[in-house]
Amino acid sequence: METLEQIKTKLEAAVPGARLEIIPNGSPSGPNSLLVDNEHAVAVAKFLQSSPALAFDYASNVTGVDWLDTTVKKTVKVKQMVEGVEKEVDQVLEEKKPGYLEVVYHLYSMELKHGPLVLRLRTEDRAGKARVPSLTPVWRGAEFQEREIFDLYGVTFQGHPDLRRILMWDGYQDFPMRKDYVEPDDYEYEPTAHGPVLQKAKQHQAEGGG
Amino acid sequence: MSDITVIPAELPKLQLSSPNDGGGLLEISMGPQHPSTHGVFRMDVVLDGERVVKLKPVFGYLHRNHEKIGENTTYLGSMPYTDRLDYFCSLTNNWAYASAVEKLAGLHVPERAEYIRVITAELTRLQNHASLAGFLLQDMGASGTPLMYAFREREKILDLFEALTGARMMCNYMRFGGCRCDFPAGWLQQTQQVVDNFPRFLDEFEALLNENEILMSRTQGVAAVSRELAINAGITGPMLRAAGVNYDIRKVDRYGIYDRFNFRVPLGDHGDVYDRYMVRVLEMRESVKILQQALRDIPAGPIVDPKAKLRGFRPKVGEAYGRIEAPKGELGFYLISDGSPNPYRYRVRPPSLVNLTILEDMCLGQMVADVVVILGSIDIVLGEVDR
């Protein structure tokens, strides 16, 4: 198989305007992955599938990953007037990095027997704009797995032919695989008015659990 | 009296056929307690007479969010849970998970452990395919006999698993960088005997069934899947090879030590139910070949990488995807490490779930009695579909 850099160069030539980025992987044997922007994802996928030298005809694994909002603390020296004298004072700046949901595709070629190529798509945020284009029209093997990500992570796949909940029941509200999911405490026992159980129930309700 | 008004519950909107309207559609729910669905699986089937015009699979009845449990426990803590995915093949589940963690942490597996893994995995394949063939015949109405013959053989293999791991089905046997324990005394001789006798069972089974008229007319030409559809829908395992695609991960990835063994990959021509049955029978013969070679060549030595840590196991930040050819198809584990003792992301790529993608395509236009046979030929286990 060609290296990821060669594939990236090929893709940039074939799909004009596509913004691609190589995400490094720290594990000793795992491959690096390719981050694709949402507007050009379907065109990139179609090229990967149809190009005779690449021929990624098989989408093996499709999965979601939840990355929460993070705050990075930085200490900066700032000049300030303290009691009429200019002094250097340490100031802690908090930089907020918004979280996002990620969808990871592992692609293989059954024809040329190579792979994997790891594609990543990212949503803009974890709430209203949690959307990515669906790649099910290109690889049907993604159909149930994308439905599962919609079900458990709350990512909307635009262009998916049949986007419904798959493992949880219809009418269920939450997304259990998200990192900030709060487990309900009443699915195995009824909360009763006895110390620790009641405490736990109150705490969950305060945190937004059902 | 009382002033409470009773609101009548809304009636379900089903399109029911009646004897008078001359050909309406009938919507039935097959499952989740139907005996032929191999577990708590349901199909919403719309029928025109006896022909299927629509079929939607419904699952999740056995969902316990295996992946969330995996993210809330340590790497090793998930090993016993992997047994519960495809509970027919716990040893191959163990291997797939161990191979993903070994990739993530860069662990090396000693020679003897690799041989033990091949032996246990191929024994697992034998008992899975044997019981699948038995179940398939059971679904076709051959009540009991083929299933009992298959289970008689499975019993011998489960006895071997019990002697080796202490458990018949929930083996929890492999560890990162090796296996949990070495063979007990006399185990290899016992295994050799079981493997030597297995072809006799296959001869008998094939003589009874391969050219059986009922089997042939119920399965040949039923639910044929084309090469292109099978590849595009991500079908793996015997179902893919029955459609004529030469893709066996044991040959493609050459994981473990599979490049040392001499074996062939049986392929089908038509992709119908009969081919899926035949491919599995032929695969059992190839597994016997692999087992004979592995039992002959197994070296002495350690069974676990001395560098592999059981306590305080924290892989470096990164990700890895490990996959193997499980009896049902490509079983993969995708792990992301953030440097802590628990995986940040723990994902199972279940072959049973993805193989169900084309269930509707295969069933459209078929008789409702064939739906049972078609589902049986996919080989699903609901523990893995629902996780």
Contacts between the chains, C-beta under 8 A, distances in Angstrom:
chain1	res1	chain2	res2	distance
A	25	B	318	5.1
A	25	B	319	5.6
A	26	B	316	5.4
A	26	B	317	4.6
A	26	B	318	3.5
A	27	B	103	6.8
A	27	B	104	5.1
A	27	B	105	7.8
A	27	B	106	7.5
A	27	B	315	7.3
A	27	B	316	6.7
A	27	B	318	3.0
A	27	B	319	6.0
A	27	B	320	4.9
A	27	B	337	7.3
A	28	B	103	7.7
A	28	B	105	7.5
A	28	B	106	3.5
A	28	B	316	7.8
A	28	B	318	7.8
A	29	B	103	4.7
A	29	B	106	6.3
A	29	B	320	6.6
A	30	B	103	6.1
A	30	B	104	6.9
A	30	B	318	5.9
A	30	B	319	5.4
A	30	B	320	4.1
A	30	B	321	6.9
A	33	B	319	7.9
A	57	B	231	5.2
A	57	B	232	7.0
A	58	B	231	6.0
A	58	B	234	6.1
A	59	B	234	5.8
A	60	B	234	6.5
A	60	B	236	7.9
A	60	B	323	7.2
A	60	B	330	6.2
A	60	B	332	6.5
A	60	B	349	6.5
A	61	B	321	6.4
A	61	B	323	7.9
A	61	B	332	5.3
A	61	B	334	5.8
A	61	B	347	7.1
A	61	B	349	4.1
A	63	B	334	5.8
A	63	B	345	7.4
A	63	B	347	4.4
A	63	B	349	7.8
A	65	B	336	6.5
A	65	B	344	7.9
A	65	B	345	5.1
A	104	B	334	7.2
A	106	B	321	5.5
A	106	B	332	7.4
A	106	B	334	7.2
A	106	B	349	7.8
A	110	B	231	5.3
A	110	B	245	6.1
A	110	B	247	4.9
A	113	B	247	7.4
A	113	B	252	5.0
A	116	B	321	6.3
A	118	B	321	7.6
A	139	B	232	6.3
A	139	B	234	6.7
A	140	B	229	8.0
A	140	B	232	5.0
A	140	B	233	4.4
A	140	B	234	7.0
A	140	B	357	6.2
A	140	B	358	7.9
A	141	B	232	6.9
A	141	B	233	5.3
A	141	B	234	2.1
A	141	B	235	7.6
A	141	B	354	5.8
A	141	B	357	6.4
A	142	B	234	7.4
A	143	B	233	7.8
A	143	B	357	5.5
A	144	B	353	5.7
A	144	B	354	6.4
A	144	B	356	7.0
A	144	B	357	5.7
A	145	B	353	7.7
A	145	B	354	7.0
A	152	B	65	7.8
A	152	B	67	7.9
A	166	B	59	7.2
A	166	B	60	6.6
A	167	B	59	7.0
A	167	B	60	4.0
A	167	B	63	4.5
A	167	B	386	6.4
A	167	B	387	7.8
A	168	B	60	6.5
A	168	B	63	7.2
A	169	B	60	7.0
A	176	B	65	5.8
A	176	B	68	6.2
A	177	B	65	7.4
A	177	B	67	6.5
A	177	B	68	6.1
